[in-house]
Amino acid sequence: MNSIAAFDFDGTLLQGDCLLLFHRLLRGPAGMVLGWIRLLPALLIWKTGRRSTAWFKQFYLNVILAGTECCQRQQVLEHDLPKLLIQRLRPEAFARLRWHAQQGHRLVIVSASPRALIQPVAQHLGAELIATETSDLAGEASIASPQLTSANCKGAEKVRRLEAWLGQPLQEIELHAYGDSRGDRELLQAACEPHWRSFTATIKPYPQRHNSQLGWVPLLGLVLLGLAITGLVHLEPATRQALVQGLTRLPLWLPAIYAVLAVAYLGRYWRWRLLLGSEAIGHWSRQDARAWFAGFALTATPGKLGELSRVTSLHQQLGYPRAPLLHVFVAERLCDLLAVGLWLLVLVPSTMGSLAAVLSSWQALAGIAAGLLIVLVAVFWGRHRWRHHLPSGAMARACLPATAVSLGIWACESMILWLLVQALSPVHPINLSTAIVTYLLSGTAGMLSSLPGGIGVNEAATTLLLQQAGLSTALALSIAILRRICTVWSISALAIWQGLMNSKG
């Protein structure tokens, strides 16, 4: 019986997506951002199911290639891209492919990506290639409108193309299949030896239920981004003018702003690992970090329902048990609450004094005592029934260093607001403590509103607090909007992109 080793390319052999890498090499980081802004309407149409993946892929190729020179495309396709793709091959996947070659198995790459992008890599690996066929991407015609000349090679099309290439049904051969996404399901199910996100000798079939209930996540994130953009379009003329003027001064400050944001999210990941590591679950790794980060597309949901979906998503992607994941998310919120309280206690002691005066009344004390009594009774009465649902003592102890990290996270993200005021309002700067208090109070107001991403409430609270610091209404609102664009909406956009890459075909 013939033995065939069929490998998916993007996400399986390759760390990443070759179409995105092609986009970056051809247009640069700034051009890539502008391209994705142009793609947003098409992305919404695609994710709602109104158009096919093939339609979106062709639209995406149009965006990437429009206005580029033939010689530039040839340089990228023939030299730059193959070099980068070979550098980003997964070592474990490459080793497995070499093993199959040593066994005398026939090697084939079956990919939904355009042939022109990966043909040189297939030749380098000594593998044959089945891919989505397109018109000449390097030729003059591609400037106007590159065309797909075959069906998009994903899902059932992978099986059909592979059988046509072999000239016989897959049941008549010994097929070893390697894949990582929904687009590889049919290929893996047709293989006698499937390897779902695995490069060991052990058979690992495609999971029966893989993220099917999470297909709405990228769409939800896109809808939230769309709401934010709609709000920007309908701003008052004075505010829009202030926002445009601010945008012209912003580019010089963006490296510092995004450096601070990167440090803040590195801190968030550190806190996640501190808490989860206390349960000896997982470790620092690229796969762990990518799955963790992709979940941020879920967090801007009403009532934080997205946190529960993150538990499910991480359980499916990483195989971590559900209960400790849920405990970690609860612990993170408690650490945030403690950090906010400590910062306010240090920076605005009068506010905390007023709160203490309110809590010192006999009605408040009676309410607190009754609440504690109910909790204690519930704990002692039900400790045997739901003891296994409680977090461990190790995680409780890990909350102390996690709270210290949370203090740094909130201070770090507050610096973004401070930098924006320095950039857009040098005449009326604010000190760092005012920026931290403004960020804490507006963020808390947004969270308490339970609106998606705190839309409107967070911006309004920031605007009012900046007005009290001496800024005009138009300038304060434009800073509030820009701060949200640079933080939550930038992160949401990146997380949406990461989620799409995790579920692409």
RODO-2510 file (C-alpha; in nm, 4 decimals, decimal comma):
residues 505
     n   res          X          Y          Z
     1     m     0,0000     0,0000     0,0000
     2     n     0,1294     0,3463    -0,0902
     3     s     0,2176     0,5704     0,2057
     4     i     0,1493     0,9429     0,1813
     5     a     0,2428     1,2100     0,4371
     6     a     0,0195     1,5149     0,3842
     7     f     0,0993     1,8345     0,5735
     8     d    -0,1042     2,1503     0,6072
     9     f     0,1243     2,4540     0,5753
    10     d     0,0053     2,7620     0,7695
    11     g     0,0071     2,6928     1,1414
    12     t     0,1290     2,3348     1,0920
    13     l     0,4600     2,3358     0,9063
    14     l     0,4843     2,7143     0,9426
    15     q     0,4714     2,9242     1,2568
    16     g     0,2225     3,1848     1,1376
    17     d     0,0379     3,2564     0,8139
    18     c     0,2225     3,3036     0,4842
    19     l    -0,0367     3,5474     0,3436
    20     l     0,0122     3,7790     0,6411
    21     l     0,3888     3,7508     0,6103
    22     f     0,3612     3,8331     0,2390
    23     h     0,1490     4,1367     0,3289
    24     r     0,4058     4,2582     0,5815
    25     l     0,7038     4,2117     0,3508
    26     l     0,5342     4,3834     0,0568
    27     r     0,3672     4,6763     0,2336
    28     g     0,5562     4,7147     0,5627
    29     p     0,3999     4,7419     0,9133
    30     a     0,2278     5,0760     0,8450
    31     g     0,0870     4,9563     0,5123
    32     m    -0,0314     4,6406     0,6817
    33     v    -0,2295     4,8413     0,9375
    34     l    -0,3854     5,0564     0,6645
    35     g    -0,4662     4,7438     0,4646
    36     w    -0,6507     4,5871     0,7566
    37     i    -0,8520     4,9038     0,8029
    38     r    -0,9603     4,8703     0,4387
    39     l    -1,0355     4,5030     0,5000
    40     l    -1,2643     4,5578     0,7983
    41     p    -1,5946     4,5797     0,5998
    42     a    -1,5025     4,2726     0,3929
    43     l    -1,4023     4,0906     0,7100
    44     l    -1,7444     4,1582     0,8633
    45     i    -1,9215     4,0367     0,5476
    46     w    -1,7091     3,7194     0,5447
    47     k    -1,7519     3,6384     0,9143
    48     t    -2,1305     3,6797     0,8921
    49     g    -2,1325     3,4084     0,6233
    50     r    -2,2546     3,6342     0,3430
    51     r    -1,9417     3,5639     0,1365
    52     s    -1,7059     3,2673     0,1084
    53     t    -1,3482     3,2355     0,2308
    54     a    -1,2386     3,2300    -0,1341
    55     w    -1,4053     3,5680    -0,1910
    56     f    -1,2326     3,7177     0,1117
    57     k    -0,8961     3,5718     0,0109
    58     q    -0,9243     3,7250    -0,3358
    59     f    -1,0287     4,0594    -0,1844
    60     y    -0,7319     4,0407     0,0535
    61     l    -0,4914     3,9750    -0,2345
    62     n    -0,6316     4,2819    -0,4121
    63     v    -0,5603     4,4943    -0,1044
    64     i    -0,2067     4,3574    -0,0677
    65     l    -0,1051     4,3977    -0,4319
    66     a    -0,2845     4,7194    -0,5313
    67     g    -0,0411     4,9831    -0,6481
    68     t     0,2768     4,7774    -0,6036
    69     e     0,5467     4,7491    -0,8680
    70     c     0,6107     4,4267    -1,0601
    71     c     0,9801     4,4205    -0,9665
    72     q     0,8940     4,4666    -0,5987
    73     r     0,6497     4,1737    -0,6037
    74     q     0,9026     3,9525    -0,7810
    75     q     1,1692     4,0346    -0,5225
    76     v     0,9360     3,9448    -0,2362
    77     l     0,7901     3,6299    -0,3968
    78     e     1,1165     3,4874    -0,5271
    79     h     1,3624     3,5871    -0,2532
    80     d     1,2376     3,7602     0,0617
    81     l     0,9297     3,5507     0,1339
    82     p     1,0864     3,2034     0,0756
    83     k     1,3779     3,2978     0,3013
    84     l     1,1443     3,4130     0,5794
    85     l     0,9134     3,1101     0,5478
    86     i     1,2048     2,8661     0,5684
    87     q     1,3288     3,0442     0,8809
    88     r     0,9837     3,0097     1,0401
    89     l     0,9314     2,6379     0,9777
    90     r     0,8478     2,4548     1,2983
    91     p     1,1518     2,2446     1,4005
    92     e     0,9334     1,9576     1,5256
    93     a     0,7251     1,9620     1,2055
    94     f     1,0376     1,9690     0,9881
    95     a     1,1834     1,6749     1,1846
    96     r     0,8636     1,4757     1,1335
    97     l     0,8616     1,5523     0,7616
    98     r     1,2249     1,4342     0,7375
    99     w     1,1280     1,1128     0,9206
   100     h     0,8584     1,0396     0,6632
   101     a     1,1106     1,1031     0,3840
   102     q     1,3497     0,8528     0,5432
   103     q     1,0690     0,5960     0,5526
   104     g     1,0228     0,6383     0,1782
   105     h     0,6801     0,8009     0,2153
   106     r     0,5612     1,0382    -0,0529
   107     l     0,5494     1,3968     0,0810
   108     v     0,2827     1,6479    -0,0125
   109     i     0,1807     1,9864     0,1253
   110     v    -0,1945     2,0511     0,1046
   111     s    -0,2630     2,4184     0,1696
   112     a    -0,5321     2,6811     0,1211
   113     s    -0,2646     2,9447     0,0602
   114     p    -0,1836     3,0617    -0,2957
   115     r     0,0678     2,8368    -0,4707
   116     a     0,2946     3,1293    -0,5599
   117     l     0,3641     3,1962    -0,1920
   118     i     0,4789     2,8487    -0,0909
   119     q     0,6037     2,6739    -0,4059
   120     p     0,9714     2,7606    -0,3330
   121     v     0,9406     2,6215     0,0212
   122     a     0,7800     2,2996    -0,1033
   123     q     1,0720     2,2542    -0,3428
   124     h     1,3166     2,3221    -0,0594
   125     l     1,1486     2,0511     0,1503
   126     g     1,1354     1,8018    -0,1353
   127     a     0,7562     1,7883    -0,1134
   128     e     0,4913     1,8108    -0,3831
   129     l     0,2306     2,0834    -0,3495
   130     i    -0,1470     2,1055    -0,3677
   131     a    -0,2644     2,4626    -0,3090
   132     t    -0,5102     2,7309    -0,4106
   133     e    -0,4301     2,8374    -0,7663
   134     t    -0,4227     3,2059    -0,8620
   135     s    -0,3329     3,4256    -1,1542
   136     d     0,0293     3,5404    -1,1714
   137     l     0,0809     3,7449    -0,8542
   138     a     0,4078     3,8897    -0,9810
   139     g     0,2764     3,9917    -1,3243
   140     e     0,1349     4,3244    -1,4347
   141     a    -0,2210     4,1906    -1,4338
   142     s    -0,2109     4,1395    -1,0574
   143     i    -0,2011     4,5157    -1,0051
   144     a    -0,5656     4,5418    -1,1054
   145     s    -0,7268     4,2261    -0,9720
   146     p    -0,5610     3,8925    -0,8926
   147     q    -0,7991     3,6026    -0,9458
   148     l    -0,8355     3,2617    -0,7838
   149     t    -0,8243     3,0098    -1,0684
   150     s    -0,9243     2,7109    -0,8540
   151     a    -1,1500     2,6434    -0,5600
   152     n    -1,0113     2,7487    -0,2217
   153     c    -0,8171     2,4428    -0,1022
   154     k    -0,9636     2,3935     0,2444
   155     g    -1,2029     2,1522     0,4132
   156     a    -1,3569     1,8955     0,1799
   157     e    -1,1709     2,0523    -0,1143
   158     k    -0,8424     1,9270     0,0347
   159     v    -0,9683     1,5687     0,0207
   160     r    -1,1045     1,6125    -0,3326
   161     r    -0,7813     1,7659    -0,4629
   162     l    -0,5664     1,5031    -0,2944
   163     e    -0,7710     1,2182    -0,4434
   164     a    -0,7538     1,3808    -0,7887
   165     w    -0,3777     1,4194    -0,7523
   166     l    -0,3361     1,0541    -0,6492
   167     g    -0,5900     0,9187    -0,8955
   168     q    -0,7440     0,6915    -0,6309
   169     p    -0,9610     0,7146    -0,3163
   170     l    -0,7815     0,7894     0,0091
   171     q    -0,9182     0,4675     0,1590
   172     e    -0,6830     0,2749    -0,0683
   173     i    -0,3656     0,4355     0,0658
   174     e    -0,1890     0,4715     0,3986
   175     l    -0,2404     0,8415     0,4692
   176     h    -0,0581     1,0280     0,7472
   177     a    -0,2188     1,3727     0,7789
   178     y    -0,1038     1,6731     0,9821
   179     g    -0,3228     1,9768     1,0442
   180     d    -0,4061     2,2465     1,2983
   181     s    -0,7376     2,4098     1,2061
   182     r    -1,1019     2,3616     1,1089
   183     g    -0,9948     2,3670     0,7443
   184     d    -0,8032     2,0402     0,7977
   185     r    -1,0899     1,8478     0,9556
   186     e    -1,1957     1,6436     0,6516
   187     l    -0,8352     1,5601     0,5623
   188     l    -0,7637     1,4390     0,9148
   189     q    -1,0846     1,2377     0,9267
   190     a    -0,9936     1,0678     0,5976
   191     a    -0,6462     0,9676     0,7224
   192     c    -0,5661     0,6327     0,8793
   193     e    -0,3078     0,8148     1,0941
   194     p    -0,4280     1,1690     1,1740
   195     h    -0,2090     1,4086     1,3748
   196     w    -0,4067     1,7061     1,5076
   197     r    -0,1556     1,9682     1,6253
   198     s     0,0900     1,6891     1,6964
   199     f     0,4152     1,5652     1,5453
   200     t     0,4654     1,2503     1,7496
   201     a     0,4065     0,8925     1,6346
   202     t     0,0887     0,8770     1,8422
   203     i    -0,2351     0,9091     1,6460
   204     k    -0,4355     1,2189     1,7445
   205     p    -0,7655     1,2632     1,5567
   206     y    -0,9456     1,5888     1,4952
   207     p    -1,1506     1,6687     1,8093
   208     q    -1,5226     1,6037     1,7842
   209     r    -1,6026     1,9540     1,9077
   210     h    -1,3434     2,2169     1,8323
   211     n    -1,4416     2,5756     1,9177
   212     s    -1,7748     2,5391     1,7402
   213     q    -1,9484     2,7377     2,0116
   214     l    -1,6852     3,0124     1,9860
   215     g    -1,7302     3,0994     1,6206
   216     w    -1,9108     3,4166     1,7225
   217     v    -1,6059     3,5546     1,9069
   218     p    -1,4226     3,7268     1,6183
   219     l    -1,7578     3,8542     1,4894
   220     l    -1,8405     4,0016     1,8299
   221     g    -1,5059     4,1766     1,8419
   222     l    -1,5565     4,3144     1,4915
   223     v    -1,9014     4,4449     1,5835
   224     l    -1,7556     4,6220     1,8871
   225     l    -1,4833     4,7766     1,6735
   226     g    -1,7498     4,8819     1,4248
   227     l    -1,9458     5,0534     1,7033
   228     a    -1,6335     5,2391     1,8096
   229     i    -1,5634     5,3557     1,4525
   230     t    -1,9276     5,4638     1,4106
   231     g    -1,8960     5,6740     1,7239
   232     l    -1,5867     5,8448     1,5840
   233     v    -1,7674     5,9310     1,2594
   234     h    -2,0535     6,1014     1,4438
   235     l    -1,8427     6,3235     1,6707
   236     e    -1,9199     6,6924     1,7057
   237     p    -1,7218     6,9068     1,4552
   238     a    -1,5120     7,0740     1,7290
   239     t    -1,4214     6,7410     1,8844
   240     r    -1,3479     6,5881     1,5443
   241     q    -1,1169     6,8781     1,4622
   242     a    -0,9347     6,8405     1,7945
   243     l    -0,9066     6,4675     1,7320
   244     v    -0,7618     6,5213     1,3826
   245     q    -0,5100     6,7730     1,5174
   246     g    -0,4159     6,5269     1,7887
   247     l    -0,3669     6,2508     1,5361
   248     t    -0,1200     6,4658     1,3419
   249     r     0,0915     6,5100     1,6573
   250     l     0,0543     6,1510     1,7733
   251     p     0,2911     5,9497     1,5451
   252     l     0,6068     6,0675     1,7243
   253     w     0,4629     5,9455     2,0537
   254     l     0,3294     5,6113     1,9319
   255     p     0,6539     5,4139     1,9899
   256     a     0,6573     5,5208     2,3553
   257     i     0,2834     5,4566     2,3973
   258     y     0,2959     5,1077     2,2495
   259     a     0,6163     5,0255     2,4373
   260     v     0,4337     5,1053     2,7624
   261     l     0,1326     4,9012     2,6464
   262     a     0,3579     4,6053     2,5629
   263     v     0,5116     4,6179     2,9108
   264     a     0,1621     4,6294     3,0651
   265     y     0,0466     4,3210     2,8752
   266     l     0,3685     4,1384     2,9500
   267     g     0,2798     4,2094     3,3130
   268     r    -0,0680     4,0668     3,2583
   269     y     0,0792     3,7506     3,1108
   270     w     0,3269     3,7290     3,4013
   271     r     0,0341     3,7508     3,6455
   272     w    -0,1500     3,4765     3,4539
   273     r     0,1558     3,2506     3,4770
   274     l     0,2038     3,3299     3,8477
   275     l    -0,1520     3,2226     3,9279
   276     l    -0,1724     2,9251     3,6923
   277     g     0,1814     2,8182     3,7781
   278     s     0,0795     2,7901     4,1442
   279     e    -0,1335     2,4941     4,0306
   280     a     0,1594     2,3507     3,8276
   281     i    -0,0412     2,3971     3,5051
   282     g     0,1396     2,4885     3,1847
   283     h     0,4551     2,6951     3,1482
   284     w     0,5913     3,0029     2,9720
   285     s     0,5723     2,9255     2,5995
   286     r     0,4734     3,0831     2,2693
   287     q     0,1687     2,8569     2,2330
   288     d     0,0506     2,9375     2,5855
   289     a     0,0998     3,3124     2,5309
   290     r    -0,0756     3,3118     2,1918
   291     a    -0,3810     3,1301     2,3258
   292     w    -0,3921     3,3585     2,6306
   293     f    -0,3666     3,6728     2,4179
   294     a    -0,6249     3,5602     2,1596
   295     g    -0,8814     3,5458     2,4411
   296     f    -0,8790     3,9247     2,4741
   297     a    -1,1254     3,9363     2,1847
   298     l    -1,3685     3,7826     2,4351
   299     t    -1,3243     4,0188     2,7283
   300     a    -1,5092     4,3242     2,5927
   301     t    -1,8462     4,1581     2,6404
   302     p    -2,1501     4,2554     2,8498
   303     g    -2,1138     4,1498     3,2118
   304     k    -1,7750     3,9898     3,1410
   305     l    -1,9461     3,6828     2,9952
   306     g    -1,6435     3,6571     2,7714
   307     e    -1,4321     3,5418     3,0647
   308     l    -1,6355     3,2200     3,0771
   309     s    -1,5820     3,1748     2,7053
   310     r    -1,2082     3,2266     2,7561
   311     v    -1,2134     2,9374     3,0017
   312     t    -1,3722     2,7141     2,7381
   313     s    -1,1404     2,8376     2,4643
   314     l    -0,8211     2,7828     2,6661
   315     h    -0,9452     2,4451     2,7864
   316     q    -0,9905     2,3351     2,4249
   317     q    -0,6751     2,4893     2,2822
   318     l    -0,4286     2,4062     2,5588
   319     g    -0,5968     2,1178     2,7385
   320     y    -0,5862     2,2969     3,0764
   321     p    -0,8555     2,1902     3,3288
   322     r    -1,1543     2,4223     3,3491
   323     a    -1,1770     2,4753     3,7276
   324     p    -0,8267     2,6244     3,7782
   325     l    -0,8775     2,8472     3,4722
   326     l    -1,1966     2,9854     3,6216
   327     h    -1,0201     3,0350     3,9561
   328     v    -0,7420     3,2278     3,7812
   329     f    -0,9859     3,4667     3,6125
   330     v    -1,1635     3,5305     3,9442
   331     a    -0,8274     3,5805     4,1170
   332     e    -0,7195     3,8300     3,8488
   333     r    -1,0301     4,0403     3,9082
   334     l    -0,9702     4,0324     4,2845
   335     c    -0,6072     4,1370     4,2338
   336     d    -0,7260     4,4235     4,0116
   337     l    -0,9766     4,5302     4,2765
   338     l    -0,7098     4,5289     4,5467
   339     a    -0,4675     4,7194     4,3241
   340     v    -0,7267     4,9882     4,2447
   341     g    -0,8108     5,0241     4,6140
   342     l    -0,4451     5,0536     4,7144
   343     w    -0,3697     5,3138     4,4468
   344     l    -0,6723     5,5218     4,5490
   345     l    -0,5766     5,4886     4,9157
   346     v    -0,2309     5,6262     4,8380
   347     l    -0,3260     5,8940     4,5831
   348     v    -0,6743     6,0007     4,6969
   349     p    -0,6920     5,9281     5,0697
   350     s    -0,9844     6,1681     5,1091
   351     t    -1,1973     5,9495     4,8825
   352     m    -1,1146     5,6423     5,0851
   353     g    -1,1823     5,8409     5,4033
   354     s    -1,5292     5,9274     5,2772
   355     l    -1,5880     5,5634     5,1930
   356     a    -1,4746     5,4610     5,5412
   357     a    -1,7160     5,7137     5,6966
   358     v    -2,0034     5,5647     5,4986
   359     l    -1,9053     5,2111     5,5943
   360     s    -1,8759     5,3057     5,9623
   361     s    -2,2495     5,3674     5,9941
   362     w    -2,4374     5,1030     6,1913
   363     q    -2,6484     5,0078     5,8864
   364     a    -2,3394     4,9433     5,6758
   365     l    -2,1677     4,7519     5,9550
   366     a    -2,4785     4,5407     6,0082
   367     g    -2,4989     4,4657     5,6363
   368     i    -2,1326     4,3665     5,6207
   369     a    -2,1683     4,1444     5,9297
   370     a    -2,4779     3,9747     5,7839
   371     g    -2,2985     3,9162     5,4531
   372     l    -1,9955     3,7632     5,6251
   373     l    -2,2230     3,5398     5,8349
   374     i    -2,4016     3,4135     5,5233
   375     v    -2,0698     3,3411     5,3531
   376     l    -1,9327     3,1554     5,6571
   377     v    -2,2483     2,9472     5,6926
   378     a    -2,2420     2,8618     5,3224
   379     v    -1,8753     2,7625     5,3397
   380     f    -1,9102     2,5362     5,6446
   381     w    -2,2405     2,3855     5,5326
   382     g    -2,1310     2,3093     5,1785
   383     r    -1,7573     2,2514     5,2217
   384     h    -1,7833     1,8754     5,1562
   385     r    -2,0188     1,9180     4,8606
   386     w    -1,8251     2,1745     4,6603
   387     r    -1,4809     2,1700     4,8235
   388     h    -1,3263     2,0556     4,4934
   389     h    -1,4581     2,3723     4,3258
   390     l    -1,2610     2,6029     4,5581
   391     p    -0,9172     2,7344     4,4589
   392     s    -0,6165     2,5780     4,6260
   393     g    -0,4155     2,7355     4,9046
   394     a    -0,1249     2,7693     4,6628
   395     m    -0,3280     2,9932     4,4338
   396     a    -0,4475     3,1990     4,7288
   397     r    -0,0836     3,2552     4,8294
   398     a     0,0038     3,3441     4,4697
   399     c    -0,2494     3,6285     4,4856
   400     l    -0,0040     3,8345     4,6930
   401     p     0,2670     3,8647     4,4253
   402     a    -0,0081     3,8805     4,1606
   403     t    -0,1529     4,1873     4,3355
   404     a     0,1913     4,3497     4,3310
   405     v     0,2065     4,2865     3,9557
   406     s    -0,1449     4,4329     3,9217
   407     l    -0,0259     4,7541     4,0877
   408     g     0,2411     4,7837     3,8197
   409     i    -0,0046     4,7016     3,5397
   410     w    -0,2495     4,9753     3,6381
   411     a     0,0290     5,2314     3,6827
   412     c     0,1829     5,1337     3,3492
   413     e    -0,1438     5,1649     3,1554
   414     s    -0,2131     5,4970     3,3277
   415     m     0,1118     5,6295     3,1797
   416     i    -0,0465     5,6002     2,8345
   417     l    -0,3078     5,8585     2,9339
   418     w    -0,0320     6,0793     3,0758
   419     l     0,1711     6,0508     2,7524
   420     l    -0,1331     6,1395     2,5415
   421     v    -0,1992     6,4530     2,7463
   422     q     0,1687     6,5514     2,7144
   423     a     0,1487     6,5017     2,3372
   424     l    -0,1868     6,6660     2,2666
   425     s    -0,2065     6,9265     2,5414
   426     p     0,1441     7,0497     2,6257
   427     v    -0,0078     7,3765     2,7507
   428     h    -0,2225     7,1934     3,0110
   429     p    -0,0196     6,8878     3,1181
   430     i    -0,1262     6,6698     3,4099
   431     n     0,0951     6,4942     3,6629
   432     l     0,1294     6,1183     3,6775
   433     s    -0,0793     6,0781     3,9921
   434     t    -0,3723     6,2593     3,8243
   435     a    -0,3358     6,0315     3,5221
   436     i    -0,3435     5,7210     3,7436
   437     v    -0,6520     5,8367     3,9345
   438     t    -0,8303     5,9316     3,6089
   439     y    -0,7484     5,5954     3,4568
   440     l    -0,8563     5,4032     3,7691
   441     l    -1,1888     5,5819     3,8101
   442     s    -1,2844     5,5799     3,4403
   443     g    -1,1845     5,2143     3,4036
   444     t    -1,3875     5,1194     3,7102
   445     a    -1,6882     5,3105     3,5773
   446     g    -1,6625     5,1261     3,2459
   447     m    -1,6432     4,7878     3,4162
   448     l    -1,9368     4,8601     3,6462
   449     s    -2,1507     4,9649     3,3490
   450     s    -2,1361     4,6064     3,2087
   451     l    -2,1528     4,7591     2,8600
   452     p    -1,9383     4,5930     2,5902
   453     g    -1,5887     4,7272     2,6468
   454     g    -1,7386     5,0010     2,8674
   455     i    -1,8195     5,1903     2,5448
   456     g    -1,9287     5,5478     2,6162
   457     v    -1,9085     5,5270     2,9955
   458     n    -1,5298     5,5002     3,0077
   459     e    -1,4830     5,7826     2,7583
   460     a    -1,7357     6,0061     2,9373
   461     a    -1,5725     5,9505     3,2771
   462     t    -1,2261     6,0216     3,1352
   463     t    -1,3529     6,3396     2,9695
   464     l    -1,5127     6,4717     3,2901
   465     l    -1,2018     6,4020     3,4976
   466     l    -0,9713     6,5634     3,2397
   467     q    -1,2030     6,8685     3,2315
   468     q    -1,1573     6,8993     3,6068
   469     a    -0,7819     6,8957     3,5433
   470     g    -0,8183     7,2035     3,3196
   471     l    -0,8561     7,0638     2,9675
   472     s    -1,1251     7,1826     2,7263
   473     t    -1,4177     6,9502     2,6530
   474     a    -1,3201     6,8864     2,2898
   475     l    -0,9571     6,8175     2,3784
   476     a    -1,0475     6,6001     2,6782
   477     l    -1,2876     6,3902     2,4702
   478     s    -1,0369     6,3491     2,1857
   479     i    -0,7719     6,2319     2,4361
   480     a    -1,0216     5,9910     2,5920
   481     i    -1,1015     5,8450     2,2496
   482     l    -0,7365     5,8204     2,1439
   483     r    -0,6462     5,6493     2,4706
   484     r    -0,9115     5,3861     2,4068
   485     i    -0,7956     5,3402     2,0469
   486     c    -0,4359     5,2945     2,1618
   487     t    -0,5283     5,0477     2,4375
   488     v    -0,8428     4,8367     2,4414
   489     w    -0,9314     4,8661     2,0718
   490     s    -0,5761     4,8068     1,9527
   491     i    -0,5525     4,5002     2,1749
   492     s    -0,8991     4,3824     2,0702
   493     a    -0,8034     4,4171     1,7027
   494     l    -0,4830     4,2182     1,7558
   495     a    -0,6690     3,9568     1,9581
   496     i    -0,9357     3,9264     1,6870
   497     w    -0,6619     3,8772     1,4304
   498     q    -0,4965     3,6133     1,6512
   499     g    -0,8315     3,4388     1,7001
   500     l    -0,8924     3,4392     1,3248
   501     m    -0,5477     3,2892     1,2683
   502     n    -0,6182     3,0191     1,5268
   503     s    -0,9398     2,9235     1,3456
   504     k    -0,8320     2,9852     0,9861
   505     g    -0,8258     2,7205     0,7175
***
